[in-house]
């Protein structure tokens, strides 16, 4: 888990709040991902960044806004979320977007929207 | 819509026995398949990948792929209590950056 770190680990926010999730990878990878994991549902890919450029937006609502200032850092900005957005948000990285057999996940942020 | 199906379990297996986890996928364009292990409260960890029909062995783990039947399985030999976790199956289409995941099978190894 130390290769990919995420903060905070737990977050409770109201529907009118604005918060950000942070991810940092220390593996020298060029691709970073945000996933959402909800109870009883498959892991869902949200965004893919390759060399800081967004290459995939998997039909994610605009209340989720990603930012990738460099290849090591990835943010997920949250605003006016809904209770159904409560989930585990996982960051991952891989050497390149296609090399998913070398994809490593961070520990996740457990988000609760009240 | 591309789907990966897994039995959610729980699957209970006695310690020392073989645990068999199964997965089917709907997209015939899928070329690469992965098994992740996820302990409760932790993030997924890749344990096996398979790309060709047949078996691939790594220690106590064997992945099996049958593209004609669109079926992937994971066998765990000599199951240990530390193998108790949720196992996620994932499929990747050739040239695609995306993985399609199943909902996972919860495995419990009974001492």
Interface residues (C-beta under 8 A of the other chain):
Chain A: X1 X31 X40 X41 X42 X43 X44 X45 X48 X50 X55 X56 X58 X90 X97 X98 X100 X101 X103 X104 X105 X106 X107 X108
Chain B: X4 X8 X32 X34 X42 X43 X44 X45 X46 X49 X88 X90 X92 X95 X97 X98 X99 X100 X101 X102 X103 X104
